[in-house]
Amino acid sequence: MMKKVILITAVMMMCNMASAQFRRGPQAEPPPEGFKPASTNTFISQYPAVNAETRQAMFKVLAPHAQIVQVDLAGKKYDMTKDEKGFWTCISDPQVVGFHYYAIRIDSVAVMDRGTEAFFGSNWESSGIEIPEGPEGDYYRFNKEIPHGQIRSVDYWSEVNGMERPVNVYVPAEYEQRPDKKYPVLYLVHGWGEDENGWSVQGHMANIMDGLIAAGRAVPMIVVMPSGDIKTNADVREASGNITDIYIKDLVPFIDKTFRTVTDREHRAMAGLSRGGFQTCLTVLNNMDKFAWMGTFSGFFMRSNEGIENAFNGAFKDADSFNKQMNLLFISTGTEERNPRESVEALKKHGIKNIIFHESQGTAHEWLTWRRALNDFAPRLFQ
């Protein structure tokens, strides 16, 4: 027994010594008054810090041997200043509330900020920061008072791609309690440079759906979040196949076989953001026997020189036929980005009736635009 006590004491002393040694390195000062660590930080990091009132972000990076350090945030590079301990600091301009990717540039090399969690965007693991909203952002925050669904990460085999592919699947809170019930399905696609985790991590999709379903605003549904890229294995560096074919020939059958779904077109929807919105158009408008609902969030691209009748292989040519087949064409955008309003008006003039145009006020090509879009779109489905 005495030997055990001595051993435990020795281990504790070694841990304390290691901790003290770690703390001997330069330590950043706590954030100034008005600033607090961002919700997207790693749990021990005080920086970046955000000011909820001014919507500014404060960054602090330890790089004692660097010559030039900058923060690259929301399309602007901020020069940082160095103190005697080797910490570089800057404060940003006021930012739009919501989620933003950013990078630290050390002597012109873009790297992640070790103070934040990693978010896959722009095709690399990026730093991210959440500029907090007030109560208006509660719809995408976790609500401990309501039941919560699950997000299940699975792989499926794609004959088109010739390899396994990842997909995240949200099932509503009641899914396990109602084993005899089948559910409608929303296929929800990320944008360029992101992956199948984008909607569940950056988009807070589950919190949005949990809240809508608990409030009775949306019907309980399964939400499928696939990878929108055609990936390869280590031996084949050239992607093969067509993403629309993968969705139609491989993904939809897998979901219908694996989960309790209603398999007719009236109970199947698809939506996506940015490139995912364009993929939605290509997939749905060329397979209207499979889908009756569709949404594009910052992703409706109709070439002005091809005309409505020729767009998407003539999907809109016969307006009456389109109206009978498609229950909803939902087109959303941020007011500060490229706006498809002219295309929407042209479609209406052509006779497309079941079209909803949604705008996110004050936001650009960013996740808050798409969270708001999903929050407005999902309640319209399967009603």
Secondary structure as UniProt FT lines:
FT   HELIX           2..23
FT   TURN            33..34
FT   STRAND          36..37
FT   TURN            39..40
FT   TURN            43..44
FT   STRAND          49..51
FT   TURN            52..55
FT   STRAND          56..62
FT   TURN            64..65
FT   STRAND          69..73
FT   TURN            74..75
FT   STRAND          76..79
FT   STRAND          81..82
FT   TURN            84..85
FT   STRAND          87..91
FT   STRAND          98..106
FT   TURN            107..108
FT   STRAND          109..111
FT   TURN            114..115
FT   STRAND          118..121
FT   TURN            122..123
FT   STRAND          124..131
FT   HELIX           135..140
FT   TURN            144..145
FT   STRAND          150..158
FT   TURN            159..162
FT   STRAND          163..171
FT   TURN            173..177
FT   TURN            179..180
FT   STRAND          185..189
FT   TURN            192..193
FT   TURN            196..197
FT   HELIX           198..201
FT   HELIX           205..214
FT   TURN            215..216
FT   STRAND          222..226
FT   TURN            234..235
FT   HELIX           243..245
FT   HELIX           246..251
FT   HELIX           252..258
FT   HELIX           265..267
FT   STRAND          268..273
FT   HELIX           275..284
FT   TURN            285..286
FT   TURN            288..290
FT   STRAND          293..297
FT   TURN            304..306
FT   HELIX           308..314
FT   TURN            315..316
FT   HELIX           319..325
FT   STRAND          328..334
FT   TURN            335..336
FT   HELIX           341..350
FT   STRAND          355..360
FT   TURN            361..362
FT   HELIX           367..377
FT   HELIX           378..380
FT   TURN            381..382
//
